[in-house]
Amino acid sequence: MNIFIAGANGGIGRQAVEQALQAGHRVTALVRNPAKLQLMHPNLNIIQGDIMQPESFADEIKGQQIVLSALGVSGGLFSDKLTTLYSQGNANILKAMERHGVKRIICISASAVEISPVIPWYVRLVARYVIQKLLKHMYADLRRMESIVKDSSADWTIIRPPQLTDKPLTANYRTAVNGFLKNCLRVSRADVGHYMVNNLVNKETYKSTVEIAY
């Protein structure tokens, strides 16, 4: 398939690029700094652009069959600046998709956007009163992003991973479509990328949220 990957330099995005190429797909990777994506492959097209400036990438959506959006802010727990990266960035992608007749998109959100009723009570407290407070701006924008994606005409899937790690690919994880996982605590970026690449056209996930964890 022809796959457009936004946020290709990030942890999940890089994994999605590598695994999509390994699976034989043709990948167009959007990056702000091409020098940071040290990959060479005959099926890889690296384009320099800014997700907040749609004119820098919109034409590259033409001819794609699916978009993987792995946008993420830098800084983690030590930086929670006001951001519109998730909401405006994905809105820009959706507009370009609509213009070029592309219907399928998979986006990355986060499990703590909606507090799970089936995780341990102490984890719910940490999610509500620590994680959501420390990263209030990021989570506010993720909620805006989810609303924009859900209101679109696209065949969307929103993936909600918990704590992300840099551990190796296992291909051994649990998922819940439009539901919640018990003990949804952590998953590697490699395995999130694996799920994305292996569910490109899984219609059971269309217009659905998916929790993923070990």
C-alpha positions as CSV (number, residue, x, y, z in Angstrom):
1,M,0.0,0.0,0.0
2,N,0.9,3.7,-0.3
3,I,1.3,5.0,3.3
4,F,1.8,8.6,4.4
5,I,3.3,8.8,7.9
6,A,3.2,12.1,9.8
7,G,5.5,12.4,12.8
8,A,7.9,10.0,11.2
9,N,10.8,11.1,13.4
10,G,9.0,10.3,16.6
11,G,9.2,7.1,18.6
12,I,6.1,5.5,17.2
13,G,6.4,7.1,13.8
14,R,9.9,5.8,13.3
15,Q,8.8,2.3,14.2
16,A,5.8,2.6,11.8
17,V,8.1,3.7,9.0
18,E,10.6,0.8,9.5
19,Q,7.9,-1.9,10.0
20,A,5.8,-0.7,7.0
21,L,8.9,-0.9,4.8
22,Q,9.7,-4.3,6.1
23,A,6.2,-5.4,5.2
24,G,6.7,-4.2,1.6
25,H,4.6,-1.0,1.7
26,R,5.6,2.3,0.0
27,V,6.1,5.0,2.6
28,T,6.0,8.8,2.3
29,A,7.5,10.1,5.6
30,L,6.8,13.7,6.7
31,V,9.6,15.2,8.8
32,R,10.6,18.7,9.8
33,N,14.3,17.7,9.7
34,P,15.2,14.9,7.2
35,A,18.7,14.6,8.6
36,K,17.1,13.0,11.8
37,L,15.6,10.1,9.8
38,Q,18.6,8.1,9.0
39,L,16.9,5.6,6.7
40,M,17.4,4.6,3.1
41,H,15.1,2.3,1.2
42,P,13.8,2.2,-2.4
43,N,10.2,2.3,-1.1
44,L,10.8,5.3,1.2
45,N,10.2,8.9,0.2
46,I,11.2,11.4,2.8
47,I,9.6,14.9,2.5
48,Q,10.5,18.0,4.6
49,G,7.5,19.8,5.9
50,D,5.6,21.1,8.9
51,I,2.3,19.6,9.9
52,M,1.2,23.1,11.0
53,Q,1.8,24.4,7.5
54,P,-0.5,22.3,5.2
55,E,0.9,23.8,2.0
56,S,4.2,22.1,2.9
57,F,2.8,18.5,2.6
58,A,-0.8,18.5,1.4
59,D,0.1,17.6,-2.2
60,E,1.9,14.6,-1.0
61,I,-1.3,13.1,0.3
62,K,-2.5,12.6,-3.3
63,G,-2.2,8.9,-4.3
64,Q,-1.9,7.7,-0.8
65,Q,-4.1,4.9,0.5
66,I,-3.8,5.5,4.2
67,V,-2.4,8.1,6.6
68,L,-0.7,7.2,9.9
69,S,-0.6,10.1,12.3
70,A,2.0,9.7,15.0
71,L,2.3,13.3,16.0
72,G,3.8,14.1,19.4
73,V,5.1,17.0,21.4
74,S,8.6,17.0,22.8
75,G,9.5,17.4,26.5
76,G,7.3,14.8,28.1
77,L,6.6,15.3,31.8
78,F,8.9,18.2,32.0
79,S,7.1,20.4,29.5
80,D,3.4,21.0,29.2
81,K,3.2,24.1,27.1
82,L,0.0,25.2,25.3
83,T,-0.2,23.2,22.1
84,T,-2.5,22.7,19.1
85,L,-0.2,20.2,17.5
86,Y,-2.6,17.3,17.8
87,S,-5.8,19.1,17.0
88,Q,-4.7,21.5,14.3
89,G,-2.1,19.1,12.9
90,N,-4.7,16.3,12.4
91,A,-7.2,18.8,11.1
92,N,-4.7,19.9,8.4
93,I,-4.2,16.2,7.5
94,L,-7.9,15.5,7.3
95,K,-8.4,18.5,5.0
96,A,-5.7,17.3,2.7
97,M,-7.1,13.8,2.7
98,E,-10.6,15.1,1.8
99,R,-9.2,17.2,-1.0
100,H,-7.4,14.2,-2.5
101,G,-10.1,11.5,-1.8
102,V,-8.1,9.6,0.9
103,K,-10.4,8.0,3.5
104,R,-8.3,6.0,5.9
105,I,-6.4,7.4,8.9
106,I,-5.0,5.9,12.1
107,C,-4.1,8.4,14.8
108,I,-2.3,8.2,18.1
109,S,-3.9,9.5,21.3
110,A,-3.5,8.4,24.9
111,S,-5.3,6.1,27.3
112,A,-5.6,8.7,30.0
113,V,-7.8,10.9,27.7
114,E,-10.7,8.8,29.1
115,I,-10.2,7.3,32.6
116,S,-10.7,3.6,32.3
117,P,-13.2,2.1,34.8
118,V,-11.4,-1.3,34.8
119,I,-7.9,-0.3,35.8
120,P,-6.9,-0.5,39.5
121,W,-8.3,2.3,41.6
122,Y,-4.9,3.7,42.5
123,V,-4.0,3.9,38.8
124,R,-7.2,5.8,38.1
125,L,-6.2,8.3,40.8
126,V,-2.7,8.8,39.4
127,A,-4.2,9.2,35.9
128,R,-6.8,11.7,37.0
129,Y,-4.9,13.7,39.6
130,V,-1.3,13.4,38.5
131,I,-0.9,12.6,34.8
132,Q,-3.9,14.7,33.6
133,K,-2.8,17.6,35.8
134,L,0.9,17.5,34.8
135,L,0.0,17.3,31.1
136,K,-3.2,19.2,31.1
137,H,-2.5,21.2,28.0
138,M,-1.5,18.1,26.0
139,Y,-4.6,16.1,27.1
140,A,-6.9,19.1,26.4
141,D,-5.5,19.2,22.8
142,L,-5.8,15.4,22.5
143,R,-9.4,15.7,23.4
144,R,-9.9,18.4,20.8
145,M,-8.1,16.2,18.2
146,E,-10.3,13.2,19.0
147,S,-13.4,15.3,18.5
148,I,-12.2,16.6,15.2
149,V,-11.3,13.2,13.9
150,K,-14.5,11.6,15.1
151,D,-16.5,14.4,13.4
152,S,-14.8,13.8,10.1
153,S,-15.9,11.7,7.2
154,A,-12.8,9.6,7.3
155,D,-12.5,5.9,8.2
156,W,-10.6,6.7,11.3
157,T,-9.0,4.6,14.1
158,I,-7.8,6.3,17.2
159,I,-5.2,4.3,19.2
160,R,-4.9,5.0,22.9
161,P,-1.7,3.6,24.4
162,P,-0.8,3.9,28.1
163,Q,2.8,4.5,29.3
164,L,5.1,4.1,26.3
165,T,8.5,2.4,26.5
166,D,11.4,1.9,24.2
167,K,11.5,-1.8,24.7
168,P,11.8,-4.1,21.6
169,L,9.0,-5.4,19.4
170,T,7.1,-8.4,20.9
171,A,4.0,-8.5,18.7
172,N,2.4,-9.9,21.8
173,Y,-0.1,-7.4,23.2
174,R,-3.8,-7.0,24.0
175,T,-6.3,-4.6,22.4
176,A,-9.8,-3.5,23.1
177,V,-11.9,-1.9,20.4
178,N,-14.3,0.7,21.7
179,G,-13.6,-0.6,25.2
180,F,-11.1,-0.7,28.0
181,L,-8.3,-3.2,28.9
182,K,-7.8,-4.4,32.5
183,N,-4.3,-3.4,33.7
184,C,-3.7,-1.1,30.7
185,L,-0.4,0.1,32.1
186,R,2.3,0.1,29.4
187,V,3.3,-0.9,25.9
188,S,6.4,-0.3,23.7
189,R,6.4,2.2,20.8
190,A,7.5,-0.7,18.6
191,D,4.4,-2.7,19.4
192,V,2.1,0.3,18.8
193,G,3.8,0.7,15.4
194,H,3.3,-3.0,14.8
195,Y,-0.5,-2.7,15.5
196,M,-0.8,0.3,13.2
197,V,1.0,-1.5,10.3
198,N,-0.9,-4.7,10.8
199,N,-4.3,-3.1,11.0
200,L,-4.2,-0.7,8.0
201,V,-7.5,-1.9,6.5
202,N,-9.0,-3.8,9.5
203,K,-12.6,-2.6,9.1
204,E,-13.5,-3.8,12.6
205,T,-11.4,-0.8,13.8
206,Y,-13.0,1.8,11.5
207,K,-14.6,4.7,13.4
208,S,-13.3,3.2,16.6
209,T,-11.0,3.8,19.5
210,V,-8.5,1.1,20.4
211,E,-6.7,0.6,23.7
212,I,-3.5,-1.3,23.5
213,A,-1.3,-2.7,26.3
214,Y,0.5,-5.9,27.5
